[in-house]
Amino acid sequence: MTKDELRVELERQEQRYKDVYGGEVTTYAAQPEPERKPWRKRASLLDQAFQQELQKMEKDLKDEPSTED
């Protein structure tokens, strides 16, 4: 069934509904597709361990007393 055939069939059903049941047909605009969020890679165990090591190193640098002359 092509789009044109489908449109004709829906129009026929709409007209039949109006004639037989005396009903009212409300048509709505198509809903927009939801926006796709960018795909993000999940951190692996190695990535997590690397981040923890970086945090440890940053903390150690902050904890060390500065020895500037």
mmJSON file of the N, C-alpha and C atoms, coordinates in Angstrom:
{"data_MODEL":{"atom_site":{
"group_PDB":["ATOM","ATOM","ATOM","ATOM","ATOM","ATOM","ATOM","ATOM","ATOM","ATOM","ATOM","ATOM","ATOM","ATOM","ATOM","ATOM","ATOM","ATOM","ATOM","ATOM","ATOM","ATOM","ATOM","ATOM","ATOM","ATOM","ATOM","ATOM","ATOM","ATOM","ATOM","ATOM","ATOM","ATOM","ATOM","ATOM","ATOM","ATOM","ATOM","ATOM","ATOM","ATOM","ATOM","ATOM","ATOM","ATOM","ATOM","ATOM","ATOM","ATOM","ATOM","ATOM","ATOM","ATOM","ATOM","ATOM","ATOM","ATOM","ATOM","ATOM","ATOM","ATOM","ATOM","ATOM","ATOM","ATOM","ATOM","ATOM","ATOM","ATOM","ATOM","ATOM","ATOM","ATOM","ATOM","ATOM","ATOM","ATOM","ATOM","ATOM","ATOM","ATOM","ATOM","ATOM","ATOM","ATOM","ATOM","ATOM","ATOM","ATOM","ATOM","ATOM","ATOM","ATOM","ATOM","ATOM","ATOM","ATOM","ATOM","ATOM","ATOM","ATOM","ATOM","ATOM","ATOM","ATOM","ATOM","ATOM","ATOM","ATOM","ATOM","ATOM","ATOM","ATOM","ATOM","ATOM","ATOM","ATOM","ATOM","ATOM","ATOM","ATOM","ATOM","ATOM","ATOM","ATOM","ATOM","ATOM","ATOM","ATOM","ATOM","ATOM","ATOM","ATOM","ATOM","ATOM","ATOM","ATOM","ATOM","ATOM","ATOM","ATOM","ATOM","ATOM","ATOM","ATOM","ATOM","ATOM","ATOM","ATOM","ATOM","ATOM","ATOM","ATOM","ATOM","ATOM","ATOM","ATOM","ATOM","ATOM","ATOM","ATOM","ATOM","ATOM","ATOM","ATOM","ATOM","ATOM","ATOM","ATOM","ATOM","ATOM","ATOM","ATOM","ATOM","ATOM","ATOM","ATOM","ATOM","ATOM","ATOM","ATOM","ATOM","ATOM","ATOM","ATOM","ATOM","ATOM","ATOM","ATOM","ATOM","ATOM","ATOM","ATOM","ATOM","ATOM","ATOM","ATOM","ATOM","ATOM","ATOM","ATOM","ATOM","ATOM","ATOM","ATOM","ATOM"],
"id":[1,2,3,4,5,6,7,8,9,10,11,12,13,14,15,16,17,18,19,20,21,22,23,24,25,26,27,28,29,30,31,32,33,34,35,36,37,38,39,40,41,42,43,44,45,46,47,48,49,50,51,52,53,54,55,56,57,58,59,60,61,62,63,64,65,66,67,68,69,70,71,72,73,74,75,76,77,78,79,80,81,82,83,84,85,86,87,88,89,90,91,92,93,94,95,96,97,98,99,100,101,102,103,104,105,106,107,108,109,110,111,112,113,114,115,116,117,118,119,120,121,122,123,124,125,126,127,128,129,130,131,132,133,134,135,136,137,138,139,140,141,142,143,144,145,146,147,148,149,150,151,152,153,154,155,156,157,158,159,160,161,162,163,164,165,166,167,168,169,170,171,172,173,174,175,176,177,178,179,180,181,182,183,184,185,186,187,188,189,190,191,192,193,194,195,196,197,198,199,200,201,202,203,204,205,206,207],
"type_symbol":["N","C","C","N","C","C","N","C","C","N","C","C","N","C","C","N","C","C","N","C","C","N","C","C","N","C","C","N","C","C","N","C","C","N","C","C","N","C","C","N","C","C","N","C","C","N","C","C","N","C","C","N","C","C","N","C","C","N","C","C","N","C","C","N","C","C","N","C","C","N","C","C","N","C","C","N","C","C","N","C","C","N","C","C","N","C","C","N","C","C","N","C","C","N","C","C","N","C","C","N","C","C","N","C","C","N","C","C","N","C","C","N","C","C","N","C","C","N","C","C","N","C","C","N","C","C","N","C","C","N","C","C","N","C","C","N","C","C","N","C","C","N","C","C","N","C","C","N","C","C","N","C","C","N","C","C","N","C","C","N","C","C","N","C","C","N","C","C","N","C","C","N","C","C","N","C","C","N","C","C","N","C","C","N","C","C","N","C","C","N","C","C","N","C","C","N","C","C","N","C","C","N","C","C","N","C","C"],
"label_atom_id":["N","CA","C","N","CA","C","N","CA","C","N","CA","C","N","CA","C","N","CA","C","N","CA","C","N","CA","C","N","CA","C","N","CA","C","N","CA","C","N","CA","C","N","CA","C","N","CA","C","N","CA","C","N","CA","C","N","CA","C","N","CA","C","N","CA","C","N","CA","C","N","CA","C","N","CA","C","N","CA","C","N","CA","C","N","CA","C","N","CA","C","N","CA","C","N","CA","C","N","CA","C","N","CA","C","N","CA","C","N","CA","C","N","CA","C","N","CA","C","N","CA","C","N","CA","C","N","CA","C","N","CA","C","N","CA","C","N","CA","C","N","CA","C","N","CA","C","N","CA","C","N","CA","C","N","CA","C","N","CA","C","N","CA","C","N","CA","C","N","CA","C","N","CA","C","N","CA","C","N","CA","C","N","CA","C","N","CA","C","N","CA","C","N","CA","C","N","CA","C","N","CA","C","N","CA","C","N","CA","C","N","CA","C","N","CA","C","N","CA","C","N","CA","C","N","CA","C","N","CA","C","N","CA","C","N","CA","C","N","CA","C"],
"label_alt_id":[null,null,null,null,null,null,null,null,null,null,null,null,null,null,null,null,null,null,null,null,null,null,null,null,null,null,null,null,null,null,null,null,null,null,null,null,null,null,null,null,null,null,null,null,null,null,null,null,null,null,null,null,null,null,null,null,null,null,null,null,null,null,null,null,null,null,null,null,null,null,null,null,null,null,null,null,null,null,null,null,null,null,null,null,null,null,null,null,null,null,null,null,null,null,null,null,null,null,null,null,null,null,null,null,null,null,null,null,null,null,null,null,null,null,null,null,null,null,null,null,null,null,null,null,null,null,null,null,null,null,null,null,null,null,null,null,null,null,null,null,null,null,null,null,null,null,null,null,null,null,null,null,null,null,null,null,null,null,null,null,null,null,null,null,null,null,null,null,null,null,null,null,null,null,null,null,null,null,null,null,null,null,null,null,null,null,null,null,null,null,null,null,null,null,null,null,null,null,null,null,null,null,null,null,null,null,null],
"label_comp_id":["MET","MET","MET","THR","THR","THR","LYS","LYS","LYS","ASP","ASP","ASP","GLU","GLU","GLU","LEU","LEU","LEU","ARG","ARG","ARG","VAL","VAL","VAL","GLU","GLU","GLU","LEU","LEU","LEU","GLU","GLU","GLU","ARG","ARG","ARG","GLN","GLN","GLN","GLU","GLU","GLU","GLN","GLN","GLN","ARG","ARG","ARG","TYR","TYR","TYR","LYS","LYS","LYS","ASP","ASP","ASP","VAL","VAL","VAL","TYR","TYR","TYR","GLY","GLY","GLY","GLY","GLY","GLY","GLU","GLU","GLU","VAL","VAL","VAL","THR","THR","THR","THR","THR","THR","TYR","TYR","TYR","ALA","ALA","ALA","ALA","ALA","ALA","GLN","GLN","GLN","PRO","PRO","PRO","GLU","GLU","GLU","PRO","PRO","PRO","GLU","GLU","GLU","ARG","ARG","ARG","LYS","LYS","LYS","PRO","PRO","PRO","TRP","TRP","TRP","ARG","ARG","ARG","LYS","LYS","LYS","ARG","ARG","ARG","ALA","ALA","ALA","SER","SER","SER","LEU","LEU","LEU","LEU","LEU","LEU","ASP","ASP","ASP","GLN","GLN","GLN","ALA","ALA","ALA","PHE","PHE","PHE","GLN","GLN","GLN","GLN","GLN","GLN","GLU","GLU","GLU","LEU","LEU","LEU","GLN","GLN","GLN","LYS","LYS","LYS","MET","MET","MET","GLU","GLU","GLU","LYS","LYS","LYS","ASP","ASP","ASP","LEU","LEU","LEU","LYS","LYS","LYS","ASP","ASP","ASP","GLU","GLU","GLU","PRO","PRO","PRO","SER","SER","SER","THR","THR","THR","GLU","GLU","GLU","ASP","ASP","ASP"],
"label_asym_id":["A","A","A","A","A","A","A","A","A","A","A","A","A","A","A","A","A","A","A","A","A","A","A","A","A","A","A","A","A","A","A","A","A","A","A","A","A","A","A","A","A","A","A","A","A","A","A","A","A","A","A","A","A","A","A","A","A","A","A","A","A","A","A","A","A","A","A","A","A","A","A","A","A","A","A","A","A","A","A","A","A","A","A","A","A","A","A","A","A","A","A","A","A","A","A","A","A","A","A","A","A","A","A","A","A","A","A","A","A","A","A","A","A","A","A","A","A","A","A","A","A","A","A","A","A","A","A","A","A","A","A","A","A","A","A","A","A","A","A","A","A","A","A","A","A","A","A","A","A","A","A","A","A","A","A","A","A","A","A","A","A","A","A","A","A","A","A","A","A","A","A","A","A","A","A","A","A","A","A","A","A","A","A","A","A","A","A","A","A","A","A","A","A","A","A","A","A","A","A","A","A","A","A","A","A","A","A"],
"label_entity_id":["1","1","1","1","1","1","1","1","1","1","1","1","1","1","1","1","1","1","1","1","1","1","1","1","1","1","1","1","1","1","1","1","1","1","1","1","1","1","1","1","1","1","1","1","1","1","1","1","1","1","1","1","1","1","1","1","1","1","1","1","1","1","1","1","1","1","1","1","1","1","1","1","1","1","1","1","1","1","1","1","1","1","1","1","1","1","1","1","1","1","1","1","1","1","1","1","1","1","1","1","1","1","1","1","1","1","1","1","1","1","1","1","1","1","1","1","1","1","1","1","1","1","1","1","1","1","1","1","1","1","1","1","1","1","1","1","1","1","1","1","1","1","1","1","1","1","1","1","1","1","1","1","1","1","1","1","1","1","1","1","1","1","1","1","1","1","1","1","1","1","1","1","1","1","1","1","1","1","1","1","1","1","1","1","1","1","1","1","1","1","1","1","1","1","1","1","1","1","1","1","1","1","1","1","1","1","1"],
"label_seq_id":[1,1,1,2,2,2,3,3,3,4,4,4,5,5,5,6,6,6,7,7,7,8,8,8,9,9,9,10,10,10,11,11,11,12,12,12,13,13,13,14,14,14,15,15,15,16,16,16,17,17,17,18,18,18,19,19,19,20,20,20,21,21,21,22,22,22,23,23,23,24,24,24,25,25,25,26,26,26,27,27,27,28,28,28,29,29,29,30,30,30,31,31,31,32,32,32,33,33,33,34,34,34,35,35,35,36,36,36,37,37,37,38,38,38,39,39,39,40,40,40,41,41,41,42,42,42,43,43,43,44,44,44,45,45,45,46,46,46,47,47,47,48,48,48,49,49,49,50,50,50,51,51,51,52,52,52,53,53,53,54,54,54,55,55,55,56,56,56,57,57,57,58,58,58,59,59,59,60,60,60,61,61,61,62,62,62,63,63,63,64,64,64,65,65,65,66,66,66,67,67,67,68,68,68,69,69,69],
"pdbx_PDB_ins_code":[null,null,null,null,null,null,null,null,null,null,null,null,null,null,null,null,null,null,null,null,null,null,null,null,null,null,null,null,null,null,null,null,null,null,null,null,null,null,null,null,null,null,null,null,null,null,null,null,null,null,null,null,null,null,null,null,null,null,null,null,null,null,null,null,null,null,null,null,null,null,null,null,null,null,null,null,null,null,null,null,null,null,null,null,null,null,null,null,null,null,null,null,null,null,null,null,null,null,null,null,null,null,null,null,null,null,null,null,null,null,null,null,null,null,null,null,null,null,null,null,null,null,null,null,null,null,null,null,null,null,null,null,null,null,null,null,null,null,null,null,null,null,null,null,null,null,null,null,null,null,null,null,null,null,null,null,null,null,null,null,null,null,null,null,null,null,null,null,null,null,null,null,null,null,null,null,null,null,null,null,null,null,null,null,null,null,null,null,null,null,null,null,null,null,null,null,null,null,null,null,null,null,null,null,null,null,null],
"Cartn_x":[0.853,0.0,0.895,0.652,1.45,0.867,1.602,1.134,-0.161,-0.219,-1.424,-2.637,-2.451,-3.556,-3.983,-3.013,-3.322,-4.095,-3.682,-4.4,-5.848,-6.039,-7.392,-8.222,-7.67,-8.378,-8.747,-7.827,-8.119,-9.191,-9.133,-10.169,-11.529,-11.561,-12.808,-13.367,-12.494,-12.937,-13.41,-12.736,-13.138,-14.53,-14.747,-16.051,-17.148,-16.861,-17.839,-18.18,-17.19,-17.414,-18.309,-18.044,-18.858,-20.304,-20.46,-21.798,-22.592,-21.995,-22.71,-22.926,-21.877,-21.957,-22.173,-22.059,-22.232,-21.136,-20.003,-18.895,-18.041,-17.152,-16.229,-14.829,-14.043,-12.689,-11.713,-10.811,-9.784,-8.447,-7.769,-6.449,-5.394,-4.279,-3.195,-1.939,-1.097,0.194,1.077,1.951,2.868,3.788,4.082,4.982,6.415,7.231,8.625,9.411,10.395,11.266,12.025,12.208,12.973,14.43,15.016,16.41,17.303,18.261,19.177,20.3,20.56,21.657,22.953,24.05,25.312,25.687,26.227,26.615,27.864,27.866,29.042,29.522,30.826,31.427,31.462,31.117,31.175,32.63,33.042,34.428,34.705,35.819,36.191,36.9,37.213,37.92,39.283,39.959,41.257,41.106,40.063,39.809,39.534,38.743,38.426,39.671,40.51,41.737,42.664,42.738,43.574,43.089,41.781,41.222,41.512,41.408,41.702,43.157,44.06,45.481,45.736,45.095,45.26,44.771,43.648,43.126,44.067,44.627,45.595,46.797,47.301,48.484,48.169,46.989,46.614,46.484,45.912,45.75,47.117,48.026,49.366,50.09,49.914,50.549,49.994,48.704,48.097,48.498,48.661,48.99,50.433,51.333,52.737,52.929,53.717,53.997,54.875,54.567,55.356,56.708,57.746,59.113,59.694,59.181,59.701,60.706,61.743,62.788,62.464],
"Cartn_y":[-1.18,0.0,1.238,2.119,3.338,4.415,5.483,6.591,7.184,7.309,7.884,6.995,5.692,4.759,4.831,4.955,5.058,6.341,7.443,8.71,8.594,7.981,7.817,6.957,5.878,4.991,5.715,6.486,7.22,8.284,8.959,9.946,9.275,8.084,7.346,6.957,6.473,6.087,7.305,8.417,9.647,10.07,10.064,10.469,9.515,8.214,7.223,7.46,7.75,8.003,9.223,10.267,11.484,11.217,10.468,10.214,9.264,8.152,7.115,7.499,7.939,8.19,9.665,10.528,11.95,12.51,11.851,12.247,13.339,13.832,14.864,14.286,14.553,14.032,15.165,14.969,15.965,15.414,16.179,15.743,16.575,15.958,16.6,16.597,17.579,17.621,16.505,16.017,14.959,15.478,14.622,15.002,14.996,15.986,15.995,14.863,14.415,13.37,13.944,13.155,13.67,13.907,14.939,15.236,14.126,13.752,12.694,13.308,12.708,13.186,12.55,13.27,12.703,11.454,10.494,9.234,9.458,8.913,9.061,7.681,7.508,6.231,6.086,4.904,4.621,4.359,4.882,4.723,3.266,2.735,1.363,1.374,0.195,0.104,0.79,0.656,1.317,2.83,3.325,4.774,5.274,4.516,4.915,4.911,3.873,3.796,4.963,5.306,6.419,7.726,7.947,9.157,9.21,8.067,8.031,8.376,7.85,8.157,9.648,10.215,11.644,12.452,12.061,12.767,12.646,11.451,11.257,12.168,12.232,13.049,14.536,14.977,16.369,16.669,15.732,15.922,15.984,15.101,15.096,16.413,16.953,18.224,19.358,19.317,20.364,20.237,19.002,18.77,19.094,19.027,19.296,20.777,21.063,22.481,23.041,24.249,24.815,25.276,24.912,25.268,26.203,27.43,28.412,29.286,29.689,30.54,31.977],
"Cartn_z":[0.0,0.0,0.0,-0.935,-1.033,-0.126,0.013,0.855,0.304,-1.014,-1.619,-1.372,-1.525,-1.262,0.198,1.094,2.516,2.818,2.205,2.401,1.932,0.758,0.219,1.168,1.657,2.577,3.87,4.423,5.656,5.439,4.296,3.989,3.853,3.226,3.071,4.441,5.335,6.679,7.463,7.292,7.978,7.525,6.215,5.678,6.143,6.167,6.623,8.086,8.893,10.319,10.505,9.723,9.813,9.388,8.287,7.754,8.644,9.036,9.771,11.225,11.887,13.324,13.668,12.678,12.935,13.822,13.812,14.681,14.068,14.884,14.448,14.498,13.486,13.404,13.634,14.583,14.872,14.4,13.594,13.141,13.847,14.129,14.856,14.006,14.248,13.558,14.096,13.264,13.683,14.774,15.735,16.82,16.294,16.684,16.231,16.881,16.18,16.723,17.918,18.966,20.107,19.703,20.319,20.002,20.539,19.75,20.176,20.991,22.112,22.932,22.432,22.547,22.066,22.859,22.161,22.779,23.611,24.824,25.683,26.104,26.021,26.367,27.878,28.353,29.775,30.162,31.292,31.722,32.094,31.603,31.948,33.304,33.802,35.085,35.01,33.877,33.723,33.724,33.056,33.057,34.465,35.218,36.586,37.466,37.32,38.109,37.76,36.476,36.046,36.662,36.668,37.275,38.766,39.439,40.873,41.142,40.321,40.483,40.26,39.266,39.033,40.229,40.784,41.947,43.143,43.324,44.416,44.236,42.995,42.726,42.956,42.529,42.737,44.231,44.963,46.401,47.083,46.686,47.263,46.986,45.787,45.453,46.298,46.578,47.386,48.852,49.326,50.728,51.059,50.073,50.322,50.636,51.675,51.95,50.825,50.414,49.331,49.879,49.167,49.586,48.548,48.552,47.595,48.295,47.574,48.148,47.969],
"occupancy":[1.0,1.0,1.0,1.0,1.0,1.0,1.0,1.0,1.0,1.0,1.0,1.0,1.0,1.0,1.0,1.0,1.0,1.0,1.0,1.0,1.0,1.0,1.0,1.0,1.0,1.0,1.0,1.0,1.0,1.0,1.0,1.0,1.0,1.0,1.0,1.0,1.0,1.0,1.0,1.0,1.0,1.0,1.0,1.0,1.0,1.0,1.0,1.0,1.0,1.0,1.0,1.0,1.0,1.0,1.0,1.0,1.0,1.0,1.0,1.0,1.0,1.0,1.0,1.0,1.0,1.0,1.0,1.0,1.0,1.0,1.0,1.0,1.0,1.0,1.0,1.0,1.0,1.0,1.0,1.0,1.0,1.0,1.0,1.0,1.0,1.0,1.0,1.0,1.0,1.0,1.0,1.0,1.0,1.0,1.0,1.0,1.0,1.0,1.0,1.0,1.0,1.0,1.0,1.0,1.0,1.0,1.0,1.0,1.0,1.0,1.0,1.0,1.0,1.0,1.0,1.0,1.0,1.0,1.0,1.0,1.0,1.0,1.0,1.0,1.0,1.0,1.0,1.0,1.0,1.0,1.0,1.0,1.0,1.0,1.0,1.0,1.0,1.0,1.0,1.0,1.0,1.0,1.0,1.0,1.0,1.0,1.0,1.0,1.0,1.0,1.0,1.0,1.0,1.0,1.0,1.0,1.0,1.0,1.0,1.0,1.0,1.0,1.0,1.0,1.0,1.0,1.0,1.0,1.0,1.0,1.0,1.0,1.0,1.0,1.0,1.0,1.0,1.0,1.0,1.0,1.0,1.0,1.0,1.0,1.0,1.0,1.0,1.0,1.0,1.0,1.0,1.0,1.0,1.0,1.0,1.0,1.0,1.0,1.0,1.0,1.0,1.0,1.0,1.0,1.0,1.0,1.0],
"B_iso_or_equiv":[0.0,0.0,0.0,0.0,0.0,0.0,0.0,0.0,0.0,0.0,0.0,0.0,0.0,0.0,0.0,0.0,0.0,0.0,0.0,0.0,0.0,0.0,0.0,0.0,0.0,0.0,0.0,0.0,0.0,0.0,0.0,0.0,0.0,0.0,0.0,0.0,0.0,0.0,0.0,0.0,0.0,0.0,0.0,0.0,0.0,0.0,0.0,0.0,0.0,0.0,0.0,0.0,0.0,0.0,0.0,0.0,0.0,0.0,0.0,0.0,0.0,0.0,0.0,0.0,0.0,0.0,0.0,0.0,0.0,0.0,0.0,0.0,0.0,0.0,0.0,0.0,0.0,0.0,0.0,0.0,0.0,0.0,0.0,0.0,0.0,0.0,0.0,0.0,0.0,0.0,0.0,0.0,0.0,0.0,0.0,0.0,0.0,0.0,0.0,0.0,0.0,0.0,0.0,0.0,0.0,0.0,0.0,0.0,0.0,0.0,0.0,0.0,0.0,0.0,0.0,0.0,0.0,0.0,0.0,0.0,0.0,0.0,0.0,0.0,0.0,0.0,0.0,0.0,0.0,0.0,0.0,0.0,0.0,0.0,0.0,0.0,0.0,0.0,0.0,0.0,0.0,0.0,0.0,0.0,0.0,0.0,0.0,0.0,0.0,0.0,0.0,0.0,0.0,0.0,0.0,0.0,0.0,0.0,0.0,0.0,0.0,0.0,0.0,0.0,0.0,0.0,0.0,0.0,0.0,0.0,0.0,0.0,0.0,0.0,0.0,0.0,0.0,0.0,0.0,0.0,0.0,0.0,0.0,0.0,0.0,0.0,0.0,0.0,0.0,0.0,0.0,0.0,0.0,0.0,0.0,0.0,0.0,0.0,0.0,0.0,0.0,0.0,0.0,0.0,0.0,0.0,0.0],
"pdbx_formal_charge":[null,null,null,null,null,null,null,null,null,null,null,null,null,null,null,null,null,null,null,null,null,null,null,null,null,null,null,null,null,null,null,null,null,null,null,null,null,null,null,null,null,null,null,null,null,null,null,null,null,null,null,null,null,null,null,null,null,null,null,null,null,null,null,null,null,null,null,null,null,null,null,null,null,null,null,null,null,null,null,null,null,null,null,null,null,null,null,null,null,null,null,null,null,null,null,null,null,null,null,null,null,null,null,null,null,null,null,null,null,null,null,null,null,null,null,null,null,null,null,null,null,null,null,null,null,null,null,null,null,null,null,null,null,null,null,null,null,null,null,null,null,null,null,null,null,null,null,null,null,null,null,null,null,null,null,null,null,null,null,null,null,null,null,null,null,null,null,null,null,null,null,null,null,null,null,null,null,null,null,null,null,null,null,null,null,null,null,null,null,null,null,null,null,null,null,null,null,null,null,null,null,null,null,null,null,null,null],
"auth_seq_id":[1,1,1,2,2,2,3,3,3,4,4,4,5,5,5,6,6,6,7,7,7,8,8,8,9,9,9,10,10,10,11,11,11,12,12,12,13,13,13,14,14,14,15,15,15,16,16,16,17,17,17,18,18,18,19,19,19,20,20,20,21,21,21,22,22,22,23,23,23,24,24,24,25,25,25,26,26,26,27,27,27,28,28,28,29,29,29,30,30,30,31,31,31,32,32,32,33,33,33,34,34,34,35,35,35,36,36,36,37,37,37,38,38,38,39,39,39,40,40,40,41,41,41,42,42,42,43,43,43,44,44,44,45,45,45,46,46,46,47,47,47,48,48,48,49,49,49,50,50,50,51,51,51,52,52,52,53,53,53,54,54,54,55,55,55,56,56,56,57,57,57,58,58,58,59,59,59,60,60,60,61,61,61,62,62,62,63,63,63,64,64,64,65,65,65,66,66,66,67,67,67,68,68,68,69,69,69],
"auth_comp_id":["MET","MET","MET","THR","THR","THR","LYS","LYS","LYS","ASP","ASP","ASP","GLU","GLU","GLU","LEU","LEU","LEU","ARG","ARG","ARG","VAL","VAL","VAL","GLU","GLU","GLU","LEU","LEU","LEU","GLU","GLU","GLU","ARG","ARG","ARG","GLN","GLN","GLN","GLU","GLU","GLU","GLN","GLN","GLN","ARG","ARG","ARG","TYR","TYR","TYR","LYS","LYS","LYS","ASP","ASP","ASP","VAL","VAL","VAL","TYR","TYR","TYR","GLY","GLY","GLY","GLY","GLY","GLY","GLU","GLU","GLU","VAL","VAL","VAL","THR","THR","THR","THR","THR","THR","TYR","TYR","TYR","ALA","ALA","ALA","ALA","ALA","ALA","GLN","GLN","GLN","PRO","PRO","PRO","GLU","GLU","GLU","PRO","PRO","PRO","GLU","GLU","GLU","ARG","ARG","ARG","LYS","LYS","LYS","PRO","PRO","PRO","TRP","TRP","TRP","ARG","ARG","ARG","LYS","LYS","LYS","ARG","ARG","ARG","ALA","ALA","ALA","SER","SER","SER","LEU","LEU","LEU","LEU","LEU","LEU","ASP","ASP","ASP","GLN","GLN","GLN","ALA","ALA","ALA","PHE","PHE","PHE","GLN","GLN","GLN","GLN","GLN","GLN","GLU","GLU","GLU","LEU","LEU","LEU","GLN","GLN","GLN","LYS","LYS","LYS","MET","MET","MET","GLU","GLU","GLU","LYS","LYS","LYS","ASP","ASP","ASP","LEU","LEU","LEU","LYS","LYS","LYS","ASP","ASP","ASP","GLU","GLU","GLU","PRO","PRO","PRO","SER","SER","SER","THR","THR","THR","GLU","GLU","GLU","ASP","ASP","ASP"],
"auth_asym_id":["A","A","A","A","A","A","A","A","A","A","A","A","A","A","A","A","A","A","A","A","A","A","A","A","A","A","A","A","A","A","A","A","A","A","A","A","A","A","A","A","A","A","A","A","A","A","A","A","A","A","A","A","A","A","A","A","A","A","A","A","A","A","A","A","A","A","A","A","A","A","A","A","A","A","A","A","A","A","A","A","A","A","A","A","A","A","A","A","A","A","A","A","A","A","A","A","A","A","A","A","A","A","A","A","A","A","A","A","A","A","A","A","A","A","A","A","A","A","A","A","A","A","A","A","A","A","A","A","A","A","A","A","A","A","A","A","A","A","A","A","A","A","A","A","A","A","A","A","A","A","A","A","A","A","A","A","A","A","A","A","A","A","A","A","A","A","A","A","A","A","A","A","A","A","A","A","A","A","A","A","A","A","A","A","A","A","A","A","A","A","A","A","A","A","A","A","A","A","A","A","A","A","A","A","A","A","A"],
"auth_atom_id":["N","CA","C","N","CA","C","N","CA","C","N","CA","C","N","CA","C","N","CA","C","N","CA","C","N","CA","C","N","CA","C","N","CA","C","N","CA","C","N","CA","C","N","CA","C","N","CA","C","N","CA","C","N","CA","C","N","CA","C","N","CA","C","N","CA","C","N","CA","C","N","CA","C","N","CA","C","N","CA","C","N","CA","C","N","CA","C","N","CA","C","N","CA","C","N","CA","C","N","CA","C","N","CA","C","N","CA","C","N","CA","C","N","CA","C","N","CA","C","N","CA","C","N","CA","C","N","CA","C","N","CA","C","N","CA","C","N","CA","C","N","CA","C","N","CA","C","N","CA","C","N","CA","C","N","CA","C","N","CA","C","N","CA","C","N","CA","C","N","CA","C","N","CA","C","N","CA","C","N","CA","C","N","CA","C","N","CA","C","N","CA","C","N","CA","C","N","CA","C","N","CA","C","N","CA","C","N","CA","C","N","CA","C","N","CA","C","N","CA","C","N","CA","C","N","CA","C","N","CA","C","N","CA","C","N","CA","C","N","CA","C"],
"pdbx_PDB_model_num":[1,1,1,1,1,1,1,1,1,1,1,1,1,1,1,1,1,1,1,1,1,1,1,1,1,1,1,1,1,1,1,1,1,1,1,1,1,1,1,1,1,1,1,1,1,1,1,1,1,1,1,1,1,1,1,1,1,1,1,1,1,1,1,1,1,1,1,1,1,1,1,1,1,1,1,1,1,1,1,1,1,1,1,1,1,1,1,1,1,1,1,1,1,1,1,1,1,1,1,1,1,1,1,1,1,1,1,1,1,1,1,1,1,1,1,1,1,1,1,1,1,1,1,1,1,1,1,1,1,1,1,1,1,1,1,1,1,1,1,1,1,1,1,1,1,1,1,1,1,1,1,1,1,1,1,1,1,1,1,1,1,1,1,1,1,1,1,1,1,1,1,1,1,1,1,1,1,1,1,1,1,1,1,1,1,1,1,1,1,1,1,1,1,1,1,1,1,1,1,1,1,1,1,1,1,1,1]
}}}
